[in-house]
Amino acid sequence: MLSERKLHFVRSYLVDAGRRIELAEICLERRYFHLVVRLCQEAIELCLKAVLRFLGIEYPRAHDVGYVLRQYRNLFPEWFRVHVDELARISRDLAHNRGPAMYGDEEAEIPPEELYDEVDAREAIKRAKFVYELCSKLVESECGR
């Protein structure tokens, strides 16, 4: 069982992830699509790191930790485990877009706001909410045991 301090830390990551999703929705309304992608990537990263920390798994200081989920998949309950591959793909895909969403394509000199559109932004929010809901459910359901 996690100490109250560690649990507080884990929940803090999830709260911040939820805030980033809220900010992403505001950015969607304002048509700042590249910022939506960036915020959703950050939310996903926080969620996945929260569940890894929750299980006592030391994760690398990297933006994509999906492969770590795969590595420790057997530590998760079955209902979460069935989503591990999808969570890892989402993590990888959005981590790949983290830099371009902030800096654009520096080589081609395309600014970030020209790289992403509304479809990209809506998909990023959908994925971030999916990850957030699963990770929040894991932490809260396991705390009640």
PyMOL commands that set and color helices and strands:
alter all, ss='L'
color gray80, all
select helices_A, chain A and resi 4-29+33-54+66-71+73-75+78-81+84-103+112-114+118-143
alter helices_A, ss='H'
color red, helices_A
deselect
rebuild
show_as cartoon
